[in-house]
Amino acid sequence: MKKNLRLLLLAAGPGLLAPAGAALAQTAQPALGTPLEATSGTLPLSLKQAIDYAIQNKSTLLATRLGEQTAKAKVGEIRSAGLPQVNVAANVADNFKLQKSLVNFGALGGGASATTLTPQDIAAAQNGQTVNLGTVTLPSEPMPPQAFAFGLQWAGNTSASVSQLLFDGAYLIGLKAAKVYEELAQKQTQQAEIDVVEQVSKAYYSTLVARERLQLLSRNVQRLDTLLYQTNETFKAGFAEKLDVQRLQVQRNNLVVEQQKASRLTDLSVALLKFQMGLPQQQAVALSDSLSTALVDAGSLRRTLGAADFKTGGGVSGLGSVPTAPDVASPNGADQRAQDQQTALSGARTGQLAGAINYNNRIEFSTLETQQALAGLDLANRRAGAYPRLLATAAYGFSGSGLTAGDLFAFRGPDSRTGNGFPNQNWFGFGNVGLSLQIPVFDGFRRKYLVQQSRIQQQTIERGFETLRQSIDLQDAQSRTSLINALDVLDNQRANLSLAEEVSRVSRIKFQEGVGANLEVISAETSLREAQTNYYAALYDVLVAKVDRDKATGELFRKASN
């Protein structure tokens, strides 16, 4: 039982564009709802449904839950040591060569007489035959001890025994460790669920962005087809050069190839989403969420982060003007510079926000706390090895013997008699009750060194708390900085995209009115596609940064505990 407890303790132990005032999709707090079932048709799929399905069907999560069930079974194994232990045993033996012992037959009579025993009697007794003895006067030379075989050739016994643990210090520690061990297994499962939510969210956003970009490319091809048709008709009328048509044709061909590549990448994104969900690849899906319906106000998000707008740099409100460099020579200049350095070191957070991290929101911190509790129980368990162990025992059974196997299995009881009236019983009952006290006295200092190891393990976990806090602080600063930078890039790319759209629109009008060059149109279209690509890349970066931010703050996925 102590070994099992030790194993338990040791087990504890990677058109559709956003409006000017909006940014990215806010990661919703998922909650388990009605399970989504795969169908033979197309499966409508929202982000919440994708997360719910993954939580229920992801193979890695299913394996983790099996580990949780294993932990519960191990706890049951530990608890079973305190229940009565009942055993039933039976055996049969063929003593083909009976063991002999020396017996002093000369002393059986007592005093000056002894039992009459001839060599023939001894031989018969050694062969298991019945011998009738008489008493005679001892001779002057006493008879030496003679070899004598006890028992018969065939022997058997059956018994039932029961024992009940009355006191064991290690068992009492094990009962305390049982609940903690179950909590650890549950937290490990929750950690796996958080990883799955992160993977599914990023894959879903990737598919959304790829789908929106593909639709935009389709509209670009349609617009270029219209321009190519109009230019070709103008060429036929003699008002345009053939070179203008060819340039537009090259532009269209490149755009079609880009559209095909985007289509394949969209299919690949869907395949990745299915994989992260644990959904069969042959299952058709239709994403029901869209970027246009999942946008939040960028200003609100920036205020939550304590960040200024990239255009104004005016602090949290984003309404002030760009600040000027502080005058180092002034009395407050050094203080301002020190404050700026401190702000940079804290991940550009204000002092109030810098101290607002709740480490308990991170499942890693909670898991480490559980491991610390298990380490303490491990130490107590090893110390408990010095306590005595008390058990109550009881046994009852029957044993028998016979000259032959048939004689053994005759099962003759106390009422059995031979033909001439002699008792002929061959099976006899036995029983006992008692207490077993085991007191460890000296084990060669083994327990002393085991206790030292447990103390070192406990100290190691305590050191791990500081490392984990520093790691969480760094992840918080990194995720916050990455999200702010991604928001700035997104705002910049949105502005560039608006400018590129306007330049492309004016270039087409000028070319159609005959006051602009064809090269100007092609250059504007190229810049527009580049701006579109950069915008959607920035949009995806913001979505991913938001997921990473929610994970860093421990808000990505919370499962209500029972």
ChimeraX attribute file (.defattr): number of C-alpha atoms within 10 A of each C-alpha:
attribute: neighborCount
match mode: 1-to-1
recipient: residues
	/A:1	16
	/A:2	18
	/A:3	10
	/A:4	15
	/A:5	24
	/A:6	16
	/A:7	13
	/A:8	22
	/A:9	24
	/A:10	13
	/A:11	14
	/A:12	19
	/A:13	14
	/A:14	2
	/A:15	8
	/A:16	11
	/A:17	17
	/A:18	17
	/A:19	12
	/A:20	12
	/A:21	12
	/A:22	20
	/A:23	26
	/A:24	25
	/A:25	22
	/A:26	16
	/A:27	20
	/A:28	15
	/A:29	12
	/A:30	17
	/A:31	14
	/A:32	14
	/A:33	10
	/A:34	9
	/A:35	14
	/A:36	17
	/A:37	9
	/A:38	14
	/A:39	10
	/A:40	8
	/A:41	9
	/A:42	11
	/A:43	16
	/A:44	14
	/A:45	17
	/A:46	16
	/A:47	21
	/A:48	20
	/A:49	20
	/A:50	25
	/A:51	28
	/A:52	22
	/A:53	23
	/A:54	28
	/A:55	23
	/A:56	16
	/A:57	18
	/A:58	21
	/A:59	16
	/A:60	17
	/A:61	21
	/A:62	16
	/A:63	12
	/A:64	20
	/A:65	18
	/A:66	13
	/A:67	16
	/A:68	21
	/A:69	15
	/A:70	14
	/A:71	21
	/A:72	18
	/A:73	13
	/A:74	19
	/A:75	22
	/A:76	13
	/A:77	16
	/A:78	21
	/A:79	17
	/A:80	13
	/A:81	16
	/A:82	18
	/A:83	11
	/A:84	13
	/A:85	13
	/A:86	13
	/A:87	11
	/A:88	12
	/A:89	10
	/A:90	12
	/A:91	10
	/A:92	16
	/A:93	12
	/A:94	16
	/A:95	13
	/A:96	9
	/A:97	9
	/A:98	17
	/A:99	13
	/A:100	13
	/A:101	11
	/A:102	11
	/A:103	14
	/A:104	13
	/A:105	18
	/A:106	20
	/A:107	17
	/A:108	13
	/A:109	16
	/A:110	11
	/A:111	9
	/A:112	11
	/A:113	15
	/A:114	21
	/A:115	18
	/A:116	17
	/A:117	17
	/A:118	10
	/A:119	8
	/A:120	10
	/A:121	16
	/A:122	17
	/A:123	15
	/A:124	13
	/A:125	17
	/A:126	18
	/A:127	16
	/A:128	18
	/A:129	12
	/A:130	10
	/A:131	13
	/A:132	9
	/A:133	12
	/A:134	10
	/A:135	13
	/A:136	13
	/A:137	12
	/A:138	18
	/A:139	11
	/A:140	6
	/A:141	6
	/A:142	12
	/A:143	14
	/A:144	12
	/A:145	13
	/A:146	13
	/A:147	17
	/A:148	20
	/A:149	18
	/A:150	14
	/A:151	17
	/A:152	21
	/A:153	19
	/A:154	21
	/A:155	23
	/A:156	18
	/A:157	17
	/A:158	15
	/A:159	17
	/A:160	15
	/A:161	17
	/A:162	15
	/A:163	20
	/A:164	17
	/A:165	17
	/A:166	14
	/A:167	16
	/A:168	20
	/A:169	18
	/A:170	24
	/A:171	22
	/A:172	14
	/A:173	19
	/A:174	28
	/A:175	16
	/A:176	12
	/A:177	24
	/A:178	22
	/A:179	12
	/A:180	20
	/A:181	25
	/A:182	20
	/A:183	19
	/A:184	24
	/A:185	23
	/A:186	20
	/A:187	19
	/A:188	20
	/A:189	21
	/A:190	21
	/A:191	19
	/A:192	19
	/A:193	23
	/A:194	21
	/A:195	17
	/A:196	21
	/A:197	26
	/A:198	21
	/A:199	19
	/A:200	27
	/A:201	25
	/A:202	22
	/A:203	22
	/A:204	26
	/A:205	25
	/A:206	24
	/A:207	23
	/A:208	21
	/A:209	20
	/A:210	24
	/A:211	22
	/A:212	18
	/A:213	23
	/A:214	21
	/A:215	17
	/A:216	18
	/A:217	22
	/A:218	16
	/A:219	13
	/A:220	19
	/A:221	19
	/A:222	13
	/A:223	13
	/A:224	19
	/A:225	15
	/A:226	12
	/A:227	19
	/A:228	20
	/A:229	15
	/A:230	14
	/A:231	23
	/A:232	21
	/A:233	14
	/A:234	16
	/A:235	16
	/A:236	12
	/A:237	9
	/A:238	10
	/A:239	12
	/A:240	16
	/A:241	14
	/A:242	14
	/A:243	11
	/A:244	17
	/A:245	21
	/A:246	14
	/A:247	16
	/A:248	22
	/A:249	17
	/A:250	12
	/A:251	18
	/A:252	21
	/A:253	13
	/A:254	13
	/A:255	20
	/A:256	16
	/A:257	11
	/A:258	14
	/A:259	20
	/A:260	15
	/A:261	13
	/A:262	18
	/A:263	18
	/A:264	14
	/A:265	17
	/A:266	21
	/A:267	15
	/A:268	14
	/A:269	21
	/A:270	24
	/A:271	21
	/A:272	20
	/A:273	25
	/A:274	23
	/A:275	18
	/A:276	25
	/A:277	27
	/A:278	20
	/A:279	22
	/A:280	11
	/A:281	13
	/A:282	9
	/A:283	14
	/A:284	17
	/A:285	20
	/A:286	11
	/A:287	16
	/A:288	12
	/A:289	16
	/A:290	17
	/A:291	18
	/A:292	16
	/A:293	9
	/A:294	14
	/A:295	16
	/A:296	16
	/A:297	15
	/A:298	18
	/A:299	18
	/A:300	15
	/A:301	19
	/A:302	19
	/A:303	15
	/A:304	11
	/A:305	18
	/A:306	20
	/A:307	22
	/A:308	20
	/A:309	21
	/A:310	17
	/A:311	13
	/A:312	14
	/A:313	16
	/A:314	16
	/A:315	18
	/A:316	18
	/A:317	16
	/A:318	19
	/A:319	13
	/A:320	13
	/A:321	11
	/A:322	13
	/A:323	10
	/A:324	6
	/A:325	9
	/A:326	13
	/A:327	12
	/A:328	12
	/A:329	8
	/A:330	10
	/A:331	9
	/A:332	12
	/A:333	14
	/A:334	14
	/A:335	13
	/A:336	16
	/A:337	15
	/A:338	12
	/A:339	14
	/A:340	13
	/A:341	12
	/A:342	15
	/A:343	15
	/A:344	13
	/A:345	11
	/A:346	18
	/A:347	18
	/A:348	19
	/A:349	19
	/A:350	17
	/A:351	12
	/A:352	8
	/A:353	13
	/A:354	16
	/A:355	11
	/A:356	8
	/A:357	16
	/A:358	10
	/A:359	17
	/A:360	13
	/A:361	16
	/A:362	19
	/A:363	18
	/A:364	19
	/A:365	17
	/A:366	16
	/A:367	21
	/A:368	20
	/A:369	17
	/A:370	21
	/A:371	23
	/A:372	22
	/A:373	20
	/A:374	25
	/A:375	25
	/A:376	17
	/A:377	22
	/A:378	28
	/A:379	22
	/A:380	18
	/A:381	24
	/A:382	22
	/A:383	17
	/A:384	17
	/A:385	16
	/A:386	16
	/A:387	15
	/A:388	14
	/A:389	18
	/A:390	16
	/A:391	15
	/A:392	16
	/A:393	18
	/A:394	15
	/A:395	17
	/A:396	15
	/A:397	17
	/A:398	15
	/A:399	17
	/A:400	24
	/A:401	25
	/A:402	21
	/A:403	17
	/A:404	14
	/A:405	16
	/A:406	10
	/A:407	15
	/A:408	20
	/A:409	17
	/A:410	15
	/A:411	15
	/A:412	17
	/A:413	15
	/A:414	11
	/A:415	8
	/A:416	13
	/A:417	13
	/A:418	9
	/A:419	7
	/A:420	6
	/A:421	8
	/A:422	9
	/A:423	14
	/A:424	14
	/A:425	17
	/A:426	19
	/A:427	20
	/A:428	15
	/A:429	13
	/A:430	10
	/A:431	12
	/A:432	10
	/A:433	12
	/A:434	11
	/A:435	13
	/A:436	13
	/A:437	13
	/A:438	12
	/A:439	12
	/A:440	11
	/A:441	9
	/A:442	9
	/A:443	9
	/A:444	8
	/A:445	8
	/A:446	9
	/A:447	16
	/A:448	12
	/A:449	12
	/A:450	15
	/A:451	17
	/A:452	13
	/A:453	15
	/A:454	20
	/A:455	16
	/A:456	14
	/A:457	18
	/A:458	21
	/A:459	13
	/A:460	13
	/A:461	17
	/A:462	14
	/A:463	11
	/A:464	15
	/A:465	16
	/A:466	11
	/A:467	12
	/A:468	15
	/A:469	14
	/A:470	12
	/A:471	13
	/A:472	21
	/A:473	20
	/A:474	15
	/A:475	18
	/A:476	23
	/A:477	21
	/A:478	17
	/A:479	23
	/A:480	25
	/A:481	19
	/A:482	19
	/A:483	24
	/A:484	23
	/A:485	17
	/A:486	23
	/A:487	27
	/A:488	20
	/A:489	20
	/A:490	24
	/A:491	24
	/A:492	17
	/A:493	21
	/A:494	24
	/A:495	15
	/A:496	19
	/A:497	22
	/A:498	17
	/A:499	15
	/A:500	21
	/A:501	19
	/A:502	14
	/A:503	19
	/A:504	21
	/A:505	14
	/A:506	16
	/A:507	23
	/A:508	21
	/A:509	14
	/A:510	16
	/A:511	17
	/A:512	17
	/A:513	9
	/A:514	12
	/A:515	10
	/A:516	15
	/A:517	14
	/A:518	23
	/A:519	14
	/A:520	17
	/A:521	24
	/A:522	21
	/A:523	14
	/A:524	21
	/A:525	23
	/A:526	16
	/A:527	19
	/A:528	22
	/A:529	18
	/A:530	14
	/A:531	21
	/A:532	23
	/A:533	16
	/A:534	19
	/A:535	23
	/A:536	20
	/A:537	20
	/A:538	23
	/A:539	27
	/A:540	23
	/A:541	23
	/A:542	25
	/A:543	25
	/A:544	25
	/A:545	24
	/A:546	26
	/A:547	25
	/A:548	22
	/A:549	23
	/A:550	21
	/A:551	22
	/A:552	24
	/A:553	20
	/A:554	21
	/A:555	16
	/A:556	23
	/A:557	22
	/A:558	16
	/A:559	12
	/A:560	7
	/A:561	5
	/A:562	3
